[in-house]
Amino acid sequence: EDTVELGNDVGNQLTSANVARDEPRFYLVRLSDSGNVFFVYFCPEGTKIRTRMLYSTCKQTFAHHLTELGIELTKTLEIGDPDDVD
């Protein structure tokens, strides 16, 4: 069975130290000072093609459901290298 997982709670700071390095994840980051919400799709290089396709396909649907829940996304980001987070 295929599943899509949210990353761990990272508070308002997504850093290379708290990003899952081995599997794709979706993260929501809310900046406390501005209230801006960023939707981050992280997919490391070397991820199996099937897994990469699953997350890529679910990304837009997940973002849409967040909007339906009243979460206004300021920006959507895609990251492939954990070091790009910093």
C-alpha positions as CSV (number, residue, x, y, z in Angstrom):
1,E,0.0,0.0,0.0
2,D,1.3,3.4,-0.9
3,T,1.1,6.2,1.6
4,V,2.0,9.9,1.7
5,E,3.4,11.3,4.9
6,L,3.8,14.7,6.4
7,G,7.1,15.5,7.9
8,N,7.6,15.9,11.6
9,D,6.6,19.1,13.4
10,V,9.4,21.5,12.7
11,G,7.7,24.6,14.2
12,N,8.4,27.7,12.2
13,Q,12.0,26.6,11.3
14,L,12.6,24.1,8.5
15,T,16.3,23.4,8.5
16,S,18.5,20.8,6.9
17,A,18.9,19.2,10.3
18,N,15.2,18.5,10.7
19,V,14.3,17.5,7.1
20,A,13.8,13.8,6.4
21,R,16.8,12.9,4.1
22,D,15.7,9.5,2.8
23,E,12.1,9.9,1.7
24,P,9.9,12.6,0.2
25,R,7.8,14.6,2.6
26,F,5.4,17.5,2.7
27,Y,6.0,20.3,5.2
28,L,4.0,23.3,6.3
29,V,5.9,26.1,7.8
30,R,4.1,29.1,9.4
31,L,6.3,32.1,10.2
32,S,5.2,33.4,13.5
33,D,6.1,37.1,12.8
34,S,4.2,37.4,9.5
35,G,1.8,34.5,9.7
36,N,2.9,33.4,6.2
37,V,2.4,29.7,5.4
38,F,4.8,27.9,3.1
39,F,4.0,24.5,1.7
40,V,7.3,22.7,1.1
41,Y,7.5,19.5,-1.1
42,F,10.8,17.8,-0.3
43,C,11.9,14.9,-2.6
44,P,15.6,13.9,-2.3
45,E,17.6,12.8,-5.3
46,G,17.7,9.1,-5.6
47,T,14.1,8.5,-4.5
48,K,12.5,5.6,-6.2
49,I,10.6,6.6,-9.3
50,R,7.3,5.2,-8.0
51,T,7.6,7.1,-4.7
52,R,8.6,10.3,-6.5
53,M,5.5,10.0,-8.8
54,L,3.2,9.3,-5.9
55,Y,4.2,12.5,-4.0
56,S,4.3,14.6,-7.2
57,T,0.8,13.5,-8.0
58,C,-0.5,14.1,-4.5
59,K,1.1,17.6,-4.1
60,Q,-1.6,19.7,-5.8
61,T,-4.4,17.7,-4.3
62,F,-2.9,18.1,-0.8
63,A,-2.4,21.9,-1.3
64,H,-6.0,22.2,-2.5
65,H,-7.3,20.4,0.7
66,L,-5.3,22.8,2.8
67,T,-7.0,25.7,1.1
68,E,-10.4,24.1,1.7
69,L,-9.5,23.9,5.4
70,G,-8.9,27.6,5.4
71,I,-5.1,27.5,5.3
72,E,-3.9,30.2,2.9
73,L,-0.6,29.2,1.4
74,T,1.8,32.1,0.8
75,K,4.1,30.0,-1.5
76,T,4.7,26.5,-2.5
77,L,8.4,25.3,-2.7
78,E,10.0,22.2,-4.1
79,I,13.3,21.1,-2.6
80,G,15.5,18.2,-3.7
81,D,18.6,18.7,-1.5
82,P,18.3,19.2,2.3
83,D,21.1,21.7,2.2
84,D,18.9,24.0,0.0
85,V,16.7,24.5,3.1
86,D,19.3,26.6,4.9
